[in-house]
Amino acid sequence: MKSNQVKEQYNSMAFFYDVLYANYDLSEFENEFINEHKELLASVSNEAKILDSSCGKGVQAVALKKQGFNVTATDISQEMIKLTQIYAKDNNLSIPLKRLAWSELPLEFDDIFDIVFCWGNSISHSLGKEDMLKNLSSFHKIVKDGGKVVIHTRNWEKILKENQRFQSLPIREYNNKKYIPLYIWNLSGFDKINYVEIIFVKIMQDGSTSCTLFRLDFVPFSHIDLIDRLNTTGFKIFYDNYDINSDFYYIVAEK
Ligand SMILES: C[S@@+](CC[C@H](N)C(=O)[O-])C[C@H]1O[C@@H](n2cnc3c(N)ncnc32)[C@H](O)[C@@H]1O
């Protein structure tokens, strides 16, 4: 798997990524995100520089901007950047946006950020241990001394153990059409390329259907490996809400 493969995967899926968010009140997601990080955000000034390093549709970047922070948003995929651009505009906000892979961040930024978010189970798109170390090291280079990086991830131990292959998500309504998203997980273990196939069944008004298939590659890692990799790249663990029974967790690490 090459990072340009992940980039192409997200480029081709961007429209349907938006479909996944349909039916939801995104301001609720924004509020949840801000609430989750209220102590961290209260610990920095309002002029603090914050990077959303895998902005996707822009929910987290917009939430932070609404709080008055100096937010920049980056993503490896130009099409995902466009989703953030549209979502920011819908909210009458202007957010500096740039298409950048994590590995490219130190080429663009010095150690200027108070907080770097890598939210939404994004870091598992690193191509394996060495690539993840390189990506975490990029974050380390662009964070100020005492600054924080926030890494959010699925709990891969739980997911690999349960090995639930098929998952049907609630129907989405988008632009007067209905879509049923189906996930087919292809899990082969830690530190290997795993992938999920996502099928969108589009239901026309006359009841006929058509299907579109996407694939997203990722490399699972254990909680201990994430801690170890953060320490190896020079971070200290500041907060960790890992729980063996939770589907997701995040770690705040300090430079
Ligand atoms: C699961 S989405 C999460 C998006 C958003 N944070 C959210 O919570 O909805 C993962 C995002 O990571 C981005 N991404 C994947 N690999 C990347 C890389 N190497 N550098 C920067 N962004 C990357 C993808 O393009 C995608 O937008």
The ligand as an SDF file (V2000), in Angstrom:
LIG
                    3D

 27 29  0  0  0  0  0  0  0  0999 V2000
  -11.6000    8.3890    8.5200 C   0  0  0  0  0  0  0  0  0  0  0  0
  -11.2280    9.9510    7.8000 S   0  0  0  0  0  0  0  0  0  0  0  0
  -11.4340   11.0620    9.1770 C   0  0  0  0  0  0  0  0  0  0  0  0
  -11.7380   12.4560    8.7460 C   0  0  0  0  0  0  0  0  0  0  0  0
  -12.2050   13.4170    9.8630 C   0  0  0  0  0  0  0  0  0  0  0  0
  -11.1440   13.7050   10.8090 N   0  0  0  0  0  0  0  0  0  0  0  0
  -13.4250   12.8580   10.5610 C   0  0  0  0  0  0  0  0  0  0  0  0
  -13.3470   12.5380   11.7690 O   0  0  0  0  0  0  0  0  0  0  0  0
  -14.4610   12.7360    9.9040 O   0  0  0  0  0  0  0  0  0  0  0  0
   -9.4960    9.8470    7.5890 C   0  0  0  0  0  0  0  0  0  0  0  0
   -8.8810   11.0540    6.9030 C   0  0  0  0  0  0  0  0  0  0  0  0
   -7.4470   10.9250    6.9470 O   0  0  0  0  0  0  0  0  0  0  0  0
   -6.9150   11.3850    5.7250 C   0  0  0  0  0  0  0  0  0  0  0  0
   -5.5750   10.7780    5.5500 N   0  0  0  0  0  0  0  0  0  0  0  0
   -5.2820    9.4760    5.3230 C   0  0  0  0  0  0  0  0  0  0  0  0
   -3.9560    9.3100    5.2250 N   0  0  0  0  0  0  0  0  0  0  0  0
   -3.3930   10.5400    5.4040 C   0  0  0  0  0  0  0  0  0  0  0  0
   -2.0370   11.0180    5.4080 C   0  0  0  0  0  0  0  0  0  0  0  0
   -1.0130   10.1810    5.2050 N   0  0  0  0  0  0  0  0  0  0  0  0
   -1.8290   12.3300    5.6160 N   0  0  0  0  0  0  0  0  0  0  0  0
   -2.8790   13.1850    5.8530 C   0  0  0  0  0  0  0  0  0  0  0  0
   -4.1860   12.7940    5.8370 N   0  0  0  0  0  0  0  0  0  0  0  0
   -4.4250   11.4730    5.6320 C   0  0  0  0  0  0  0  0  0  0  0  0
   -7.9440   10.9270    4.6930 C   0  0  0  0  0  0  0  0  0  0  0  0
   -7.8380   11.5910    3.4560 O   0  0  0  0  0  0  0  0  0  0  0  0
   -9.2510   11.1930    5.4200 C   0  0  0  0  0  0  0  0  0  0  0  0
   -9.7600   12.4820    5.1700 O   0  0  0  0  0  0  0  0  0  0  0  0
  1  2  1  0
  2  3  1  0
  2 10  1  0
  3  4  1  0
  4  5  1  0
  5  6  1  0
  5  7  1  0
  7  8  2  0
  7  9  1  0
 10 11  1  0
 11 12  1  0
 11 26  1  0
 12 13  1  0
 13 14  1  0
 13 24  1  0
 14 15  1  0
 14 23  1  0
 15 16  2  0
 16 17  1  0
 17 18  1  0
 17 23  2  0
 18 19  1  0
 18 20  2  0
 20 21  1  0
 21 22  2  0
 22 23  1  0
 24 25  1  0
 24 26  1  0
 26 27  1  0
M  CHG  2   2   1   9  -1
M  END
$$$$
